[in-house]
Amino acid sequence: MQKERKLLIAGNWKMNKTVAEGLDLVNGLRRELSGVKEVDIVVCPPFTALSEVSKAILDSNIRLGAQNMSEQTGGAYTGEIAAAMLKEFSVRFVILGHSERRQYQKESDALIAAKALATHAASLKPIICVGETLAERESGVMEKIIGGQLKGSTAGLSKTQMEETVIAYEPVWAIGTGKTASTQQAQDVHAFIRRTLAHLFDDAVAKRVRIQYGGSVKPANARELMSQPDVDGALVGGAALEVRSFTDIIKNSI
């Protein structure tokens, strides 16, 4: 299918895969996906595997992403990773504000915005995650929550920077709850996100921003999801940890 915006499908490995396991995965992906040109493919390993995975995907159609980054450029920040360190491994994308970091590390919209600015300052591309919980959806405040996250997490970005930013919609209520978002629910929220970006920036910017879906994407639902007008790819979790399932999601999306 031909879309105005090129699909971007990224695999977020989370806290999974040793270096050896990661190499097995990307070597398999490289074999299976070598002919795919219609989709931008990204893998986001743990920091420990970035160096070896970077070498393994050199001269391939797979790009490298990181799962987080500090808003600081360096210094006394124990346990943090700076942009310059990621760039050593040819990282192109950085996931920011994932729902798990918002929940467990209490990351605020203001912190995520600072990280986004630092990402752009280093000529990297942020993937900023937004999404509502089940309680927020059921109590009717979904748009208020997502709108607030978008406004807060992109604060300070220029129009040009926003165009180079990816938004990932993660319905937190569809992760580990047994509930899944319907294709129409996903499209409705993606359309709302695009309208919100038009309000925050302008229509031209909103039309260029790629908005990924990140709620239990599988080979079986990939084609229908990716065919929606405002769904421009996927941020894949568990299904990105196996060669076959991640490959099938990508191939089913074309």
ZIZIFEN-V336833 format. One record per residue. PSI is psi in radians with two decimals (999 if undefined). Layout:
# ZIZIFEN-V336833
psi=(PSI PSI)
This chain:
# ZIZIFEN-V336833
psi=(2.51 2.16 2.77 -0.65 2.35 2.33 2.47 1.97 2.05 2.44 2.03 1.85 -0.26 -2.53 1.11 2.69 2.06 3.06 -0.81 -0.75 -0.68 -0.69 -0.71 -0.76 -0.89 -0.52 -0.66 -0.74 -0.72 -0.72 -0.80 -0.49 0.19 -0.48 -0.01 2.09 -0.24 -0.24 2.38 2.12 2.28 2.43 2.43 1.48 3.00 2.78 -0.63 -0.41 -0.05 -0.77 -0.92 -0.66 -0.67 -0.76 -0.67 -0.47 0.14 2.40 0.43 -3.12 0.26 2.29 2.80 2.39 2.76 2.78 -0.16 2.92 2.59 2.67 -0.18 2.67 -0.21 3.06 -2.75 1.26 1.35 2.27 -0.03 2.85 2.24 2.78 -0.73 -0.57 -0.68 -0.67 -0.44 -0.48 0.28 0.57 2.40 -0.59 2.65 2.16 2.25 2.44 0.54 2.58 -0.56 -0.64 -0.63 -0.69 -0.93 -0.62 0.06 0.66 2.31 2.85 -0.68 -0.70 -0.74 -0.66 -0.71 -0.69 -0.68 -0.74 -0.72 -0.63 -0.84 -0.65 -0.47 0.16 0.61 2.87 2.09 2.54 1.77 2.16 2.41 2.74 2.77 2.73 3.00 -0.74 -0.69 -0.68 -0.81 -0.39 0.07 0.29 0.29 -0.89 -0.64 -0.75 -0.89 -0.72 -0.73 -0.72 -0.75 -0.84 -0.81 -0.68 -0.26 0.12 2.28 -0.23 2.44 2.93 -0.73 -0.75 -0.70 -0.67 -0.48 0.20 2.46 2.42 2.34 2.11 2.04 1.84 1.79 -0.54 -0.24 0.11 1.90 0.28 -0.17 -0.17 2.55 2.55 2.40 2.84 -0.71 -0.67 -0.74 -0.85 -0.72 -0.76 -0.69 -0.71 -0.69 -0.73 -0.74 -0.70 -0.69 -0.72 -0.64 -0.66 -0.72 -0.59 -1.64 3.06 -0.71 -0.75 -0.83 -0.62 -0.39 -0.39 2.32 2.28 2.00 2.73 2.39 0.76 1.57 0.95 2.30 2.86 -0.62 -0.53 0.00 -0.79 -0.79 -0.74 -0.85 -0.26 -0.16 2.50 -0.52 0.12 2.01 0.41 -2.89 2.54 1.83 2.32 -1.78 -0.69 -0.17 -0.04 -0.04 2.44 -0.86 -0.83 -0.72 -0.71 -0.77 -0.64 -0.81 -0.84 -0.59 -0.24 -0.27 999)
